[in-house]
Amino acid sequence: MILRRKDLVVRPLDDPDLQVQPASIDLRLGREFLTFRSARLPLIDPADPRGLQDYTERVALREGEPFILHPGEFALGSTLEWVELPHDLVARVEGRSSLGRLAIVVHATAGFIDPGFQGTITLELSNLGRVPVALRPGMRVCQIAVYQLSSPSERPYGPARGSKYQGQRGPTPSKVHEDLPSSGP
């Protein structure tokens, strides 16, 4: 089993008998969320780094408190587990079927985890259904499937390539403004 490799880190892995599936590892939901203050949100401008700070609110739940995701709502959450991938492994994050059957989606487009990534995984949570759903910190919310590359990545994710989300802890807002050309003089 690939989990026996010392260079693949998933911690804390409190219940391996429950979390390690036949071809994936279940990860649990953390306690912090970023929600959008849509009443004050005329638009999101990817070129404005202040925009997401001004229009998002960090929500930290107390012990036993659920996060209620309303129909049509979008929020950023994160995994409780810290994940480190060596240079010869890549992973995919997917929602769990049990939550998908409640109309909960855990990622919109960011399902790929590059070789060399280290951090908690930010989840793009959406409720596609018609009724609110209570999400509880510590519940198994997603799964990662890990794949062996034929050779180690020559340019893994990390500081050497300026990777924006390396070492993230908790839900991390978009840093797409760092990709855009500056509009200075």
C-alpha positions as CSV (number, residue, x, y, z in Angstrom):
1,M,0.0,0.0,0.0
2,I,1.3,3.4,-0.9
3,L,0.6,4.8,2.6
4,R,3.6,2.9,3.9
5,R,5.8,5.3,2.0
6,K,7.4,7.7,4.4
7,D,7.5,10.5,1.8
8,L,3.6,10.6,1.5
9,V,2.1,12.5,4.5
10,V,-1.5,12.5,5.5
11,R,-1.9,13.7,9.1
12,P,-3.6,13.3,11.3
13,L,-4.9,10.0,10.0
14,D,-6.8,9.2,13.1
15,D,-8.8,6.2,11.9
16,P,-6.9,4.4,9.0
17,D,-9.4,1.5,9.1
18,L,-12.2,3.9,8.3
19,Q,-10.3,6.5,6.2
20,V,-8.2,4.3,4.0
21,Q,-10.5,3.0,1.2
22,P,-9.7,0.4,-1.5
23,A,-8.4,3.1,-3.9
24,S,-8.5,6.4,-2.0
25,I,-8.1,8.1,1.4
26,D,-11.0,9.9,3.0
27,L,-10.2,13.4,4.4
28,R,-12.2,15.2,7.0
29,L,-13.7,18.7,7.1
30,G,-11.9,21.4,9.0
31,R,-13.5,24.1,11.3
32,E,-12.9,27.2,9.2
33,F,-14.8,28.5,6.2
34,L,-14.7,31.6,3.9
35,T,-18.1,32.9,2.8
36,F,-18.8,35.7,0.4
37,R,-20.7,38.8,1.6
38,S,-22.8,38.9,-1.6
39,A,-24.9,41.8,-0.4
40,R,-21.8,44.0,-0.7
41,L,-20.4,42.2,-3.8
42,P,-21.0,44.1,-7.0
43,L,-18.5,41.9,-8.8
44,I,-15.3,39.9,-8.3
45,D,-12.4,41.4,-10.2
46,P,-9.5,38.9,-10.3
47,A,-7.0,41.7,-10.8
48,D,-8.0,43.3,-7.5
49,P,-6.2,41.5,-4.6
50,R,-8.2,43.5,-2.0
51,G,-11.5,42.4,-3.5
52,L,-11.6,38.9,-2.0
53,Q,-10.5,40.2,1.4
54,D,-13.1,42.9,1.4
55,Y,-15.9,40.5,0.3
56,T,-15.2,37.4,2.2
57,E,-15.7,36.6,5.9
58,R,-13.9,33.9,7.8
59,V,-16.1,31.7,9.9
60,A,-14.5,29.6,12.6
61,L,-16.9,27.0,14.2
62,R,-16.9,26.1,17.8
63,E,-16.9,22.5,19.0
64,G,-20.0,20.7,17.8
65,E,-21.3,23.6,15.7
66,P,-22.3,22.8,12.1
67,F,-21.7,24.9,9.0
68,I,-25.0,25.3,7.2
69,L,-24.6,25.4,3.4
70,H,-27.7,26.9,1.8
71,P,-29.0,26.1,-1.7
72,G,-27.0,27.9,-4.3
73,E,-24.4,29.0,-1.8
74,F,-20.7,28.7,-2.3
75,A,-18.1,28.7,0.5
76,L,-14.5,27.7,0.8
77,G,-13.6,25.1,3.4
78,S,-10.5,22.9,3.9
79,T,-9.5,19.5,5.0
80,L,-8.5,18.8,8.6
81,E,-5.6,16.7,7.3
82,W,-2.3,18.1,6.2
83,V,-1.1,16.4,2.9
84,E,2.4,16.3,1.5
85,L,3.1,14.7,-1.9
86,P,6.6,13.6,-2.9
87,H,7.9,14.5,-6.4
88,D,6.8,11.2,-7.9
89,L,3.1,11.2,-6.8
90,V,0.1,13.2,-7.9
91,A,-3.4,13.1,-6.4
92,R,-7.0,13.9,-7.3
93,V,-9.5,15.2,-4.7
94,E,-13.1,14.1,-5.2
95,G,-16.3,14.4,-3.3
96,R,-17.7,11.4,-1.4
97,S,-20.7,9.7,-2.9
98,S,-22.6,10.0,0.4
99,L,-22.4,13.8,0.2
100,G,-23.0,14.0,-3.5
101,R,-26.3,12.2,-2.9
102,L,-27.2,15.2,-0.7
103,A,-26.3,17.6,-3.6
104,I,-23.0,18.7,-2.0
105,V,-20.1,19.3,-4.4
106,V,-16.6,19.7,-2.8
107,H,-14.7,21.1,-5.7
108,A,-15.6,23.2,-8.8
109,T,-12.3,22.9,-10.7
110,A,-9.5,22.5,-8.3
111,G,-9.4,18.7,-8.0
112,F,-5.7,18.2,-9.0
113,I,-2.9,18.1,-6.4
114,D,0.5,18.5,-7.9
115,P,3.7,16.5,-7.0
116,G,5.5,18.4,-4.2
117,F,2.3,20.1,-2.7
118,Q,2.3,20.6,1.0
119,G,-0.7,21.9,3.0
120,T,-4.4,21.5,3.8
121,I,-6.6,21.2,0.7
122,T,-9.0,24.0,0.1
123,L,-12.5,22.8,-0.8
124,E,-14.9,24.7,-3.1
125,L,-18.1,23.8,-1.4
126,S,-21.5,24.2,-3.2
127,N,-25.0,23.1,-2.4
128,L,-26.7,22.2,-5.7
129,G,-29.9,21.1,-3.9
130,R,-33.0,22.8,-2.7
131,V,-32.6,22.5,1.0
132,P,-29.8,23.6,3.4
133,V,-27.3,20.9,4.5
134,A,-25.4,20.8,7.8
135,L,-21.7,20.1,7.3
136,R,-19.9,19.2,10.5
137,P,-16.2,19.6,11.2
138,G,-14.5,16.2,11.4
139,M,-16.9,14.5,9.0
140,R,-15.4,12.7,6.1
141,V,-16.1,15.1,3.3
142,C,-13.8,14.2,0.4
143,Q,-11.3,11.6,-0.8
144,I,-8.0,11.7,-2.5
145,A,-6.7,9.1,-4.9
146,V,-2.9,9.0,-5.3
147,Y,-1.2,8.1,-8.5
148,Q,2.4,7.1,-9.2
149,L,4.2,9.1,-11.9
150,S,6.5,7.2,-14.3
151,S,9.4,9.4,-13.1
152,P,9.7,12.3,-10.5
153,S,8.4,15.7,-11.6
154,E,11.3,17.9,-12.9
155,R,9.5,21.0,-11.6
156,P,7.4,20.0,-8.6
157,Y,5.0,22.3,-6.9
158,G,6.7,24.5,-4.3
159,P,8.8,27.6,-3.6
160,A,11.2,27.1,-6.5
161,R,8.4,27.7,-9.0
162,G,6.6,30.3,-7.0
163,S,3.6,28.1,-6.1
164,K,1.0,30.4,-4.5
165,Y,-0.7,27.9,-2.2
166,Q,2.2,25.9,-0.9
167,G,2.0,25.5,2.9
168,Q,-1.6,26.8,3.1
169,R,-3.5,26.1,6.3
170,G,-7.3,26.4,6.3
171,P,-9.4,27.8,3.4
172,T,-7.3,30.0,1.2
173,P,-8.9,32.5,-1.1
174,S,-8.0,32.9,-4.8
175,K,-4.6,34.4,-5.6
176,V,-5.4,34.6,-9.3
177,H,-4.3,38.3,-9.3
178,E,-0.7,37.0,-9.0
179,D,-1.1,35.4,-12.4
180,L,-2.3,38.6,-14.2
181,P,0.1,41.1,-15.8
182,S,0.4,44.2,-13.8
183,S,-1.5,47.2,-15.1
184,G,1.0,49.7,-13.8
185,P,2.6,52.6,-15.7
